[in-house]
Amino acid sequence: MIEVKDDWCKGCNICIDRCPLDALEESDKLNKRGVRPPKLKEKNECNYCRLCELICPDFAITVIPDKDKEKKLAKKTLLTPLGGKIK
């Protein structure tokens, strides 16, 4: 889950532009600054990388990993342990 503090957002869209999985889009509603804060797309592949949280200049985004989805993501990896195979 991604929590956005709508009124903290200044609408720079850095998070939307930099998301590696294109999981964010502009909201339909305006905040008190008159800009459209980001929101997760209805269908998204967010992997909780926290890039949006780290690059937000207004600290308006907080990433809260979903426990069920996090377990599924942990199984998918391109890395293999040294000297062995993934079981």
N, C-alpha and C positions, 0 to 999 in steps of 0.2 A: 504494500500500500504506500502511496505517496501522499503526504499531507502537505497542502499548500496553504500558507497564511495569505489569503487573497489580498488583504489590505496592505501587506508589506511589499507586494510585487509592484515594480515600476514599469513592467511590460517590455523589458529589453529583449526577451525571447532567446537569450543565450542558451537556456536549458533546452528549449525546443530545437534550436539549430544544432546543438552539440550532442544530443542524445544518439548514441551509436545504434540503437534499435528503433529509432523513430517512434517512440512510445508516447510522446507528449504532443499535445495540440493546444491551441488557444481555447479558452473557455468561451461560452456563449454570453456570459454575464460580465458586466463591468464592475470593477472594484471602486473604492472611494476616490482613487486617483484618476478614474476614467479610462483605465486600460483593462485589457483582457488577460487575466493571469493564466498560467498553464494548467492543464489537467491531463490525466491519463486518457488515452484513446479508449473507446469502448472495447476494441480488440487490440491487445498490445502484447508484446513479448518482453516486457520489462524483466530484467534479471537482477534488479536491485544493486546495480554497480555503484550507485551513489554519485555518479558524475554530476548529475543535475544539482544535487545537494551541495557538492563541493564547489561548483563554479557559480552558484547563485550569489551575486554581489549583495543582495538584500537579506540573505539568510531566510528566505521565504519558503524553502522546501525542506521537508524532513522525510527521509526514507525509512519506512518501518517494514522490514521484511516479513512476508507472509510465511508462516512456519511450513505449511503444506507445500507451497510452491518452492520454498528454499530447499526442501528435501529432494524434490524432483530435479532441481538445478544441480545439486551436488553430485548426482549420479552421472550427469553429462559433463565429461571433461575430455580435453585433448591431451592432458598430461598423463604420463604413465610413471609408476614408481620405478626407481632405479633397480635394475636386476630382476624385474618381474613383470607380471601382467596384472591388469585390473581384474579382480574377481567379481 
